[in-house]
Amino acid sequence: MKKILFTLSILSSVLGFAQETKDNNDSKLKEKEIESVVITKTKKAVEQKADRTIFDFSEQPSLNSGSLMEGVKKLPGLVVSDMVGMMYQGKPLDVYMDGRPLNISSNELNAFLEGMPANSVERIEIITQPGAEFPATSGGAILNIITSKSAKNYLTAVYNGGYRFSSYDKYRSRFNNSIALNSRNKWFGWQVNLGQYYRESLSLSELDALTRNHSNSLGRTYYMNSAFTFELGKDRLLLNYDINHNNGGADITSDNFLTDTSTANYTNNNGLRQEVAATYQKKFTDKNKKLDFKAVYTNSDSEFNQFGSQSLNNSSLFNSYNFRVDYSQPLKILDDGKVSFGGLYDQQDFETKDRSIINLDYTRQTTSAYVEFQATLKKFDFIAGARAENYDITGITRFYDDNDNLKESNLNPFKKFKVFPNASVQYNLMKQLFVNVNYNKKISLPSVSLLNPNNNILSTETVTSTGNPNLQPTIYDNAEIKISAFDYAYIGYNTSWVKNQIVQRVSRKDNFITNEQVQVNSIRTHNFNFGMPIPFMLFTTPFSELMKFNVNPDKMNLLYVYTGYQLQEMPDVKTKGFWIFSLMGQFILPKDIRLQANYNVIPKGGNFYYFEIEKPLNNAFDITISKKFMSDRLNLSLYARDIFNQNKSVIKAVSTGGNVFTSNKYDSRSFGITVNYKIPTKNKLAKEDPNMIKSTNQGDSNGGILQQGQ
């Protein structure tokens, strides 16, 4: 234990001292060249905080090349599966974009993340302990995708582009381009980020020796994020408008092994998502006081069609209205303290159609208020809060019975008032070394995607997949203990008592396979996690040199090791836990060339709820080589994904009608290049401004547009 603490102490001291030295030297050099230029500090690749883990994407070529989905899959402890969705350290994730829930899941979420270039993301926050300021509907944990870009005075521009190809039965290409424009004058500032992403992909799947699908798909995404800020005396008004349009299709050939026949289907999908947000920030003489008023409107419209042996014509319309107030100020509690409170009103309307029939009409209204206290006493930090929420969920569903008669019924209503407490105690053993114990109670409401009876990406004579309009909310009681050291190393255990957990279940009746969403009355989960960096200099550098701290962290070779163990106790199935292993190596080559290698795997033998892992899952080895040119204005990266072509999903679904074996393989082995170029300007007075295209922390001094828990 002493050796481990000594290793971490050396690492922390080296990083801190070298970073400070580097920043000071760079600042002095730049000040001689151009006055009034502010140097931006190098961002940490990973940052551990008491309630969250932050992964930087903006300066990590291994994460920001390719799609956002590919980058997310590389995060240690995060599991992405078509069967169980997304989990982090065993906790199901509620996905947010810039602090607001996306309200999508399953295939819609996968398509959204696949259609978003990773280099359009600033960072990802995984909030493992959502406090009272977050909606109680955040469930076990939150994955918050931050797309913010920093603005500069006058006009600046940054270009991002990339190309990737795979070669299986034929060559397939993916490419993306985007440009970020930032400007400010004495009246207001603005930012615009425009981009597109084109992708071709292959998917091969087989179900229980019944059918095999070969899918060639094509997708296009176009997006724009914009922000405007106006200074109104001491106060500030911030406006955001985002738009995302995607379209595509797939040619799918299905082989039926029983009849020895093949059928062809073609699918086509279109989606448009728009969001408008307005925030008014009241400023006080005491800068630690904050009062924000925020209104958000979201509209999402989608269509899905299938032509061929089976015909589908589905559409959906989603509208969300959200208004919230947040206030915080210092409070004299113990040595130091703070109080935060606020309120929220949210309404969601969701309508789906099967051709001309409205088969789901769903409305959800949520009114909530929260209060949270934070205090410090010597080496202890305390947090205690509660959130009260009132739910009113109603709706109707329409369907054809066995006699082909149109029927209508009401959804199971959910009208309830509940209080959700949270508490946390942290003991700081020394600087950047702490032990944290916390508890929180959460609720997860079924997403509109899971409720949607049209949530279907393919229908054949042997397979069907649908949503479930009768799903009920899930209740979580979460507890965790965690030891974190110097942002880089940690060990932790968390457990959850879950009621009415929503899980995916695949079943077989005769020669027909059904994929549906069901609820399990009671589940207990256990998760153990460990992460540790190992700098190679510890084995090659004399102790006397280590104590001089004369090392630049940008030049450090290291290996980061992560392992996790997860177990879900099911009432009707005897389950086994599964392990997660992740290795990341960073190597600094001559000429300041960086090489990063990643290896991830989940060994066979464990269970995801009703699924058993038959072969190693997420088994991939990736390499990224990057170098900066032209005074760091140009960043060039070359990468290879799944070099050994081992990333394949082979899973057995446990079913009362007999086990169902599923196999899925996509064109995971690919090679590509990414380019990031900061277009030079003649302006010598440019200096960094606050984030305008969204931020998420009320405690940030930059007055970001977006606050926590939207």
C-alpha positions in Angstrom: 0.0 0.0 0.0 2.9 2.4 0.8 4.4 1.7 -2.6 1.2 2.5 -4.3 0.7 5.7 -2.4 4.3 6.7 -3.1 3.9 6.0 -6.9 0.7 8.1 -7.0 2.5 10.9 -5.0 5.3 11.0 -7.5 2.9 11.0 -10.4 0.8 13.8 -9.0 3.8 15.9 -8.1 5.4 15.4 -11.5 2.2 16.3 -13.3 1.5 19.4 -11.2 5.0 20.8 -11.1 5.7 20.1 -14.8 2.4 21.6 -15.9 3.0 24.7 -13.9 6.5 25.1 -15.3 5.4 24.5 -18.8 2.6 27.0 -18.6 4.9 29.7 -17.1 7.5 29.2 -19.7 5.0 29.2 -22.6 3.3 32.3 -21.2 6.6 34.2 -21.0 7.5 33.2 -24.6 4.2 34.2 -26.0 4.1 37.5 -24.2 7.3 38.5 -25.9 5.8 37.7 -29.3 2.3 39.1 -29.0 1.0 41.1 -26.1 -2.5 40.5 -24.6 -2.6 36.9 -25.7 -3.9 34.5 -23.0 -2.5 31.0 -23.2 -5.0 28.1 -22.7 -3.8 25.5 -20.2 -3.5 21.9 -21.3 -6.6 19.9 -20.4 -6.5 16.7 -18.3 -7.3 13.6 -20.3 -9.3 12.2 -17.3 -10.4 14.1 -14.2 -12.0 12.4 -11.1 -14.3 14.4 -9.0 -16.4 13.4 -6.0 -19.6 13.0 -8.1 -18.3 12.5 -11.6 -15.6 11.4 -14.0 -14.7 13.8 -16.8 -13.1 12.6 -20.1 -11.6 15.2 -22.4 -12.3 14.6 -26.1 -11.0 17.8 -27.6 -7.3 17.0 -27.3 -7.4 13.2 -27.3 -6.9 11.9 -30.9 -7.7 8.3 -29.9 -11.2 9.4 -28.7 -12.1 12.2 -31.2 -11.4 10.3 -34.5 -14.4 8.6 -36.0 -17.9 8.7 -34.6 -18.9 9.6 -31.0 -20.2 6.1 -30.5 -16.7 4.7 -31.2 -15.1 7.2 -28.7 -17.7 6.4 -26.0 -17.0 2.6 -26.3 -13.3 3.3 -25.3 -14.1 4.9 -22.0 -12.9 2.6 -19.2 -15.8 1.1 -17.3 -18.4 2.0 -19.9 -20.3 -0.9 -21.7 -22.3 -0.4 -24.8 -24.5 -3.3 -26.0 -27.5 -3.6 -28.4 -29.1 -5.8 -25.7 -28.7 -3.7 -22.6 -28.0 -0.2 -23.8 -25.3 1.8 -22.0 -23.9 1.1 -18.5 -21.1 2.7 -16.6 -19.6 0.7 -13.7 -22.8 -1.3 -13.6 -25.1 1.7 -13.5 -27.6 2.2 -16.4 -26.9 5.6 -18.1 -29.4 8.3 -18.8 -27.9 10.2 -21.8 -27.8 14.0 -21.8 -26.6 16.4 -24.4 -25.2 19.7 -23.0 -27.0 19.0 -19.7 -30.4 18.2 -21.1 -31.8 14.6 -21.5 -32.0 13.4 -25.1 -35.2 11.3 -24.3 -34.2 8.6 -26.8 -32.8 5.1 -26.3 -32.1 1.8 -28.1 -31.7 2.0 -31.8 -32.5 5.8 -32.0 -29.7 6.5 -29.5 -27.2 4.3 -31.3 -28.1 6.0 -34.6 -27.7 9.5 -33.0 -24.3 8.7 -31.5 -23.1 7.0 -34.7 -24.2 10.0 -36.7 -22.2 12.5 -34.5 -18.5 13.0 -35.2 -16.4 12.6 -32.1 -14.4 15.8 -32.9 -17.5 17.9 -32.4 -17.5 17.0 -28.7 -15.5 19.0 -26.1 -15.8 16.4 -23.2 -18.0 13.8 -21.7 -19.0 13.9 -18.0 -20.2 10.7 -16.4 -22.0 11.7 -13.3 -22.1 8.7 -11.0 -23.7 10.6 -8.0 -26.4 12.9 -9.4 -27.3 15.4 -6.6 -30.6 17.1 -5.8 -30.1 19.7 -8.5 -30.5 17.0 -11.1 -34.0 15.6 -11.9 -34.8 12.5 -9.9 -35.4 10.8 -13.3 -31.7 10.7 -13.9 -31.7 7.0 -12.8 -28.4 5.4 -11.8 -26.0 7.7 -13.6 -25.8 10.3 -16.3 -23.6 10.5 -19.4 -23.5 14.2 -20.3 -22.1 15.0 -23.8 -20.6 18.5 -23.8 -20.3 20.2 -27.3 -19.0 23.5 -26.0 -16.4 25.5 -27.8 -14.6 28.5 -26.3 -15.1 31.8 -28.1 -12.5 34.5 -28.9 -12.7 38.2 -29.5 -13.3 39.2 -33.1 -13.4 36.3 -35.6 -11.7 33.0 -35.4 -12.3 29.7 -37.1 -11.4 26.0 -36.6 -11.8 23.3 -39.2 -12.2 19.6 -38.4 -12.3 16.8 -41.0 -11.7 13.1 -41.3 -11.9 10.1 -43.6 -12.2 6.4 -42.7 -12.6 3.2 -44.7 -13.2 -0.5 -44.1 -12.8 -3.4 -46.5 -14.9 -6.6 -46.0 -16.9 -7.7 -49.1 -16.3 -4.2 -50.5 -14.8 -0.8 -49.6 -17.0 1.4 -47.4 -16.2 5.0 -46.6 -17.0 7.5 -43.8 -16.1 11.1 -43.8 -16.9 14.3 -41.9 -16.3 18.0 -42.1 -17.1 20.8 -39.7 -16.1 24.4 -39.1 -16.5 26.4 -35.9 -16.8 30.2 -36.2 -16.5 32.5 -33.1 -16.8 36.2 -32.9 -17.3 39.0 -30.4 -17.8 42.8 -30.4 -18.6 45.3 -27.7 -22.4 44.6 -27.9 -22.6 40.8 -28.1 -20.8 37.6 -29.0 -21.8 34.7 -31.2 -20.7 31.2 -32.1 -21.7 28.8 -34.9 -20.6 25.2 -35.5 -21.6 23.7 -38.8 -20.9 20.1 -39.9 -21.8 17.0 -41.8 -21.1 13.3 -41.5 -21.4 10.6 -44.2 -21.2 6.9 -43.3 -21.5 3.6 -45.1 -21.6 0.4 -42.9 -22.0 -3.3 -42.9 -23.9 -5.4 -40.4 -24.1 -9.2 -40.3 -26.4 -11.0 -37.8 -27.7 -14.5 -37.2 -30.6 -15.6 -34.9 -30.8 -19.1 -33.5 -30.2 -21.0 -36.8 -33.5 -19.5 -38.1 -32.4 -16.5 -40.1 -29.3 -14.5 -41.2 -29.4 -10.8 -42.1 -26.9 -9.0 -44.3 -27.3 -5.2 -44.1 -25.7 -2.5 -46.2 -26.6 0.9 -44.7 -25.9 4.5 -45.6 -26.4 7.5 -43.4 -26.1 11.3 -43.6 -26.1 13.8 -40.8 -26.1 17.6 -41.0 -26.0 19.8 -37.9 -25.6 23.3 -36.7 -25.1 24.6 -33.1 -25.3 28.3 -32.5 -25.1 30.6 -29.5 -25.5 34.3 -28.8 -24.8 36.2 -25.6 -25.9 39.8 -24.8 -24.6 41.8 -21.9 -27.5 43.7 -20.2 -25.7 45.9 -17.7 -24.4 43.5 -15.1 -26.8 40.7 -16.2 -26.5 38.4 -19.2 -28.9 36.9 -21.7 -27.9 33.8 -23.6 -29.7 32.3 -26.6 -29.1 28.9 -28.2 -30.4 27.2 -31.3 -29.4 23.7 -32.4 -30.6 21.7 -35.4 -29.7 18.1 -36.4 -31.0 16.4 -39.5 -30.3 12.8 -40.5 -31.4 10.6 -43.3 -30.4 7.2 -44.6 -31.4 3.7 -45.5 -30.4 0.1 -45.7 -30.5 -2.8 -48.1 -31.2 -5.9 -46.0 -31.1 -9.5 -47.3 -32.6 -12.1 -45.0 -31.9 -15.8 -45.4 -34.4 -18.2 -43.9 -32.7 -21.5 -43.0 -36.0 -23.4 -42.5 -37.4 -22.7 -45.9 -34.1 -22.2 -47.7 -35.3 -18.9 -49.1 -34.1 -15.3 -49.2 -36.0 -12.1 -49.0 -35.0 -8.5 -49.6 -36.1 -5.4 -47.7 -35.2 -1.8 -48.0 -35.5 0.7 -45.2 -35.5 4.5 -45.2 -35.4 6.8 -42.3 -35.5 10.6 -41.8 -35.2 12.6 -38.6 -35.1 16.3 -37.7 -34.3 17.5 -34.1 -34.5 21.2 -33.2 -33.9 22.9 -29.8 -34.2 26.5 -28.7 -33.0 27.7 -25.3 -33.0 31.1 -23.5 -31.1 31.8 -20.2 -31.2 34.9 -18.1 -28.4 35.1 -15.6 -28.8 37.6 -12.8 -25.4 38.9 -11.5 -24.7 40.0 -7.9 -22.0 41.9 -6.1 -21.1 38.6 -4.4 -19.9 36.5 -7.3 -20.7 33.3 -5.4 -24.4 34.1 -5.6 -26.1 32.7 -8.8 -29.7 33.1 -10.1 -30.6 31.6 -13.4 -33.9 31.5 -15.3 -34.0 29.0 -18.2 -36.6 28.0 -20.8 -36.1 25.2 -23.4 -38.2 24.0 -26.3 -37.4 20.8 -28.1 -39.0 19.4 -31.3 -38.2 16.0 -32.8 -39.8 14.5 -35.9 -38.9 11.1 -37.4 -40.1 8.7 -40.1 -39.3 5.1 -40.8 -40.3 3.1 -43.8 -39.7 -0.5 -44.9 -40.3 -1.9 -48.4 -40.1 -5.4 -49.7 -41.4 -8.7 -48.3 -42.6 -6.8 -45.2 -44.0 -3.3 -45.2 -43.7 -0.7 -42.5 -44.7 3.0 -42.5 -44.1 4.6 -39.0 -43.6 8.1 -37.8 -43.3 10.0 -34.5 -43.5 13.5 -33.2 -42.0 14.7 -29.9 -42.3 18.1 -28.2 -40.8 19.1 -24.9 -41.4 22.3 -22.9 -39.1 23.0 -20.0 -38.7 26.0 -17.5 -36.4 26.1 -14.5 -35.1 28.4 -11.8 -31.8 27.8 -9.9 -30.4 29.8 -7.1 -27.3 29.3 -4.9 -25.4 31.3 -2.3 -22.7 30.8 0.4 -24.0 29.9 3.8 -22.3 30.0 7.2 -22.4 26.3 8.1 -19.5 24.7 10.1 -16.2 25.9 8.5 -17.8 26.8 5.1 -21.0 26.1 3.3 -23.4 26.6 0.5 -27.1 26.3 -0.2 -28.8 25.7 -3.5 -32.5 25.5 -4.4 -34.7 25.7 -7.4 -37.7 24.5 -9.3 -38.6 22.9 -12.6 -41.7 22.4 -14.8 -41.4 20.0 -17.7 -44.0 18.8 -20.2 -43.5 16.1 -22.9 -45.9 15.2 -25.7 -45.2 12.2 -27.8 -47.3 10.8 -30.7 -46.6 7.9 -32.9 -48.4 6.7 -36.1 -48.6 3.4 -37.9 -49.5 4.7 -41.4 -52.6 6.9 -40.7 -53.4 5.4 -37.2 -52.2 7.2 -34.1 -51.3 4.2 -32.1 -49.7 6.1 -29.1 -50.6 9.5 -27.7 -48.5 10.1 -24.6 -48.3 13.1 -22.2 -46.0 13.6 -19.2 -46.0 16.6 -16.8 -43.4 16.9 -14.1 -43.2 19.6 -11.4 -40.3 19.5 -9.0 -38.4 21.5 -6.4 -35.1 20.8 -4.7 -32.9 22.0 -1.9 -29.3 21.0 -1.2 -26.8 22.0 1.5 -23.0 21.6 1.3 -20.6 22.1 4.2 -17.0 21.6 5.1 -15.6 20.7 8.6 -11.8 20.3 8.7 -11.1 17.4 6.4 -14.7 16.4 5.9 -17.1 17.5 3.1 -20.8 17.0 3.6 -23.7 17.1 1.1 -27.3 16.6 2.0 -30.4 17.4 -0.1 -33.8 16.3 -1.3 -35.8 16.7 -4.5 -39.6 16.5 -4.5 -41.3 15.6 -7.8 -44.9 15.3 -8.9 -45.7 13.2 -11.9 -48.8 13.1 -14.1 -48.4 10.6 -16.9 -51.4 9.7 -19.2 -52.0 8.4 -22.7 -53.9 6.1 -25.0 -52.8 3.4 -27.3 -54.6 1.9 -30.4 -54.0 -1.5 -31.9 -55.7 -4.1 -34.1 -56.9 -7.3 -32.4 -56.8 -10.8 -33.7 -60.0 -10.2 -35.7 -58.4 -7.1 -37.3 -60.7 -4.7 -35.3 -59.2 -1.4 -34.2 -59.1 -1.2 -30.4 -58.3 1.7 -28.0 -57.2 1.5 -24.4 -55.7 3.8 -21.8 -52.1 3.5 -20.7 -51.5 2.7 -17.1 -51.6 6.2 -15.5 -48.8 7.3 -13.2 -49.8 10.1 -10.9 -47.6 10.3 -7.9 -45.7 12.7 -5.6 -42.4 11.4 -4.3 -39.4 12.8 -2.4 -35.9 11.7 -3.4 -33.1 12.2 -0.8 -29.4 12.3 -1.3 -26.4 12.4 1.0 -22.6 12.3 0.7 -19.7 12.3 3.1 -16.1 12.8 1.9 -13.0 12.5 4.0 -9.9 14.2 2.5 -6.9 12.1 3.6 -4.6 14.6 1.9 -4.6 16.9 -1.1 -6.3 15.0 -4.1 -6.7 11.8 -2.0 -10.1 11.2 -0.6 -12.7 8.6 0.5 -16.3 9.2 -0.4 -19.5 7.5 0.8 -22.8 8.4 -0.7 -26.5 7.4 -1.0 -29.2 8.6 -3.3 -32.7 7.6 -4.4 -33.7 8.0 -8.0 -36.5 7.2 -10.4 -36.3 6.4 -14.1 -39.3 7.0 -16.3 -39.6 4.9 -19.5 -38.3 6.9 -22.4 -40.6 7.7 -25.3 -38.5 5.4 -27.5 -39.2 2.4 -25.3 -42.9 3.2 -25.1 -43.2 3.6 -28.8 -44.9 0.5 -30.3 -43.4 1.5 -33.7 -39.8 1.3 -32.3 -38.9 -1.2 -35.0 -35.9 -1.2 -37.3 -36.8 -4.5 -39.1 -39.7 -6.9 -39.4 -39.4 -10.2 -41.2 -41.3 -13.5 -41.3 -39.2 -14.9 -38.4 -38.3 -11.7 -36.3 -40.1 -8.7 -34.9 -39.1 -6.0 -32.4 -41.4 -3.5 -30.7 -41.7 -1.0 -27.9 -44.0 -1.5 -24.9 -46.5 1.3 -24.1 -47.3 -0.1 -20.7 -43.9 0.2 -19.1 -43.9 1.7 -15.6 -41.2 3.8 -13.8 -38.1 2.2 -12.2 -37.0 3.1 -8.7 -33.3 3.0 -7.6 -31.7 3.0 -4.2 -28.0 3.6 -4.8 -25.1 3.4 -2.4 -21.4 3.7 -3.1 -18.0 3.9 -1.5 -15.0 5.2 -3.5 -11.3 6.0 -2.9 -9.8 8.4 -5.4 -6.2 9.5 -5.7 -4.8 12.4 -7.8 -7.6 12.3 -10.4 -6.0 9.2 -12.0 -6.4 6.3 -9.7 -9.4 5.0 -7.8 -11.0 1.9 -6.3 -14.7 1.7 -5.6 -17.8 -0.5 -4.9 -21.4 0.4 -5.6 -24.7 -1.4 -5.2 -28.3 -0.7 -6.2 -31.7 -2.0 -5.1 -33.9 -1.7 -8.2 -37.7 -2.1 -8.5 -39.4 -2.5 -11.9 -36.1 -2.6 -13.9 -36.8 -2.3 -17.7 -34.8 -4.9 -19.6 -34.7 -6.2 -23.1 -35.9 -9.8 -23.6 -35.6 -12.0 -26.6 -37.9 -15.0 -26.8 -38.8 -17.7 -29.2 -42.1 -19.4 -29.9 -42.0 -22.1 -32.5 -40.1 -20.5 -35.3 -40.8 -16.9 -34.5 -38.5 -14.6 -32.4 -39.8 -11.6 -30.5 -37.6 -8.8 -29.1 -39.5 -6.8 -26.5 -39.1 -4.6 -23.4 -40.2 -6.1 -20.1 -40.0 -5.2 -16.4 -38.4 -7.2 -13.6 -39.9 -6.6 -10.2 -36.7 -6.7 -8.1 -33.0 -6.6 -9.0 -29.9 -6.2 -6.9 -26.7 -5.1 -8.6 -23.1 -5.2 -7.4 -20.1 -3.4 -9.0 -16.4 -3.3 -8.2 -14.1 -0.9 -10.1 -10.4 -0.3 -10.1 -8.2 2.1 -12.2 -4.5 2.8 -11.9 -1.9 4.6 -14.1 1.6 3.2 -14.3 4.2 5.7 -15.6 7.1 3.7 -17.3 9.6 6.3 -15.8 9.1 4.6 -12.4 11.0 1.6 -13.8 13.7 3.4 -15.8 14.5 6.6 -13.8 16.6 6.7 -10.7 14.9 7.8 -7.5 17.1 10.9 -7.3 15.9 12.1 -10.7 12.3 11.4 -9.8 12.6 13.7 -6.8 13.7 16.5 -9.1 10.3 16.5 -10.8 12.0 17.7 -14.0 9.6 15.9 -16.3 7.0 17.2 -18.8 3.7 15.2 -18.5 3.2 15.7 -22.3 6.4 13.6 -22.8 5.5 10.8 -20.3 5.1 7.2 -21.4 2.5 5.4 -19.3 0.0 2.5 -19.1 -3.5 3.0 -17.7 -5.1 -0.2 -16.3 -8.8 -0.5 -15.6 -10.8 -3.5 -14.4 -14.4 -3.9 -13.3 -16.6 -6.7 -12.1 -20.4 -6.5 -12.3 -23.2 -8.8 -11.1 -27.0 -8.5 -11.5 -29.1 -10.7 -9.2 -32.3 -11.7 -11.0 -35.3 -13.2 -9.3 -36.0 -15.8 -12.0 -32.6 -16.5 -13.5 -29.4 -17.7 -11.8 -26.8 -15.2 -13.1 -23.0 -14.9 -13.1 -21.0 -11.8 -12.9 -18.7 -10.5 -15.7 -15.4 -8.8 -15.8 -14.3 -5.8 -17.8 -10.7 -5.2 -18.7 -9.2 -2.1 -20.4 -5.6 -1.1 -21.1 -4.4 2.2 -22.6 -0.8 2.8 -23.4 0.6 6.2 -24.3 4.1 6.4 -25.9 6.0 9.5 -26.9 8.1 8.8 -30.0 10.8 10.9 -31.6 9.8 14.2 -33.2 7.0 14.6 -30.6 4.9 11.9 -32.3 2.3 10.4 -29.9 1.2 6.8 -30.2 -1.7 5.5 -28.2 -2.8 1.9 -28.0 -6.1 0.7 -26.5 -7.3 -2.8 -25.8 -10.7 -3.6 -24.4 -12.5 -6.9 -23.7 -15.3 -8.5 -21.7 -14.5 -12.2 -21.3 -17.1 -14.8 -21.9 -19.2 -16.5 -19.3 -21.1 -13.6 -17.5 -24.7 -12.3 -17.7 -26.3 -9.1 -18.9 -29.7 -9.5 -17.3 -31.3 -12.2 -19.5 -28.3 -12.5 -21.8 -25.2 -14.8 -21.4 -21.9 -13.8 -23.0 -20.9 -16.8 -25.2 -17.7 -15.2 -26.7 -15.5 -12.3 -25.6 -17.5 -9.0 -26.1 -16.2 -5.6 -27.2 -12.9 -7.3 -28.0 -10.8 -4.7 -29.9 -7.3 -3.5 -30.2 -6.9 0.1 -31.6 -3.9 2.3 -32.4 -3.7 6.1 -32.9 -0.7 8.1 -34.1 -0.8 11.9 -33.9 1.5 14.9 -34.4 1.0 18.6 -34.2 2.5 21.0 -36.8 2.7 24.7 -37.6 3.0 25.9 -34.0 0.3 23.5 -32.9 -2.3 25.0 -35.3 -2.5 21.7 -37.3 -3.1 18.4 -35.6 -2.9 15.3 -37.8 -3.9 11.8 -36.6 -3.8 8.3 -38.3 -5.7 5.5 -36.7 -6.6 1.8 -37.0 -9.6 0.3 -35.3 -10.1 -3.3 -34.3 -6.9 -4.3 -36.0 -7.3 -8.1 -35.4 -11.0 -8.0 -36.4 -12.2 -9.7 -33.2 -15.0 -7.3 -32.2 -18.1 -9.5 -32.4 -21.1 -10.1 -30.3 -22.2 -13.7 -29.6 -24.9 -13.8 -26.9 -27.4 -16.4 -25.7 -30.8 -15.0 -24.6 -32.3 -17.0 -21.8 -36.0 -17.6 -22.5 -38.9 -19.7 -21.1 -39.6 -20.9 -24.6 -35.9 -22.0 -25.1 -32.6 -20.2 -25.3 -32.0 -18.0 -28.3 -28.5 -17.6 -29.8 -27.7 -14.3 -31.4 -24.6 -13.3 -33.3 -23.8 -9.8 -34.6 -20.8 -8.5 -36.5 -20.2 -5.1 -38.1 -17.3 -3.6 -40.2 -15.3 -2.8 -37.0 -11.9 -3.1 -38.6 -11.2 0.2 -40.3 -8.4 2.8 -41.0 -8.6 6.5 -41.1 -7.2 10.0 -40.8 -8.4 13.1 -39.0 -7.4 16.7 -39.3 -7.8 19.7 -37.0 -6.7 23.1 -38.2 -7.0 26.4 -36.4 -7.3 28.9 -39.2 -4.9 31.8 -38.4 -6.3 35.4 -38.2 -4.6 38.8 -38.3 -6.1 39.7 -35.0 -3.4 40.1 -32.3 -5.7 41.0 -29.5 -7.7 37.7 -29.5 -8.2 36.4 -26.0 -10.3 33.6 -24.5 -14.0 34.3 -23.7 -16.5 32.3 -21.6 -18.0 29.2 -23.2 -21.1 30.2 -25.2 -22.2 26.9 -26.8 -23.1 25.3 -23.5 -21.5 24.4 -20.2 -22.8 22.3 -17.4 -21.5 23.4 -14.0 -23.2 26.1 -12.0 -20.0 26.5 -10.0 -17.9 27.4 -13.1 -16.8 31.0 -13.2 -17.3 31.3 -16.9 -21.1 31.8 -16.6 -21.8 29.1 -19.1 -25.1 29.0 -20.8 -26.1 25.5 -19.7 -26.3 24.5 -16.0 -26.5 21.2 -14.4 -29.6 19.0 -14.3 -31.4 20.4 -17.3 
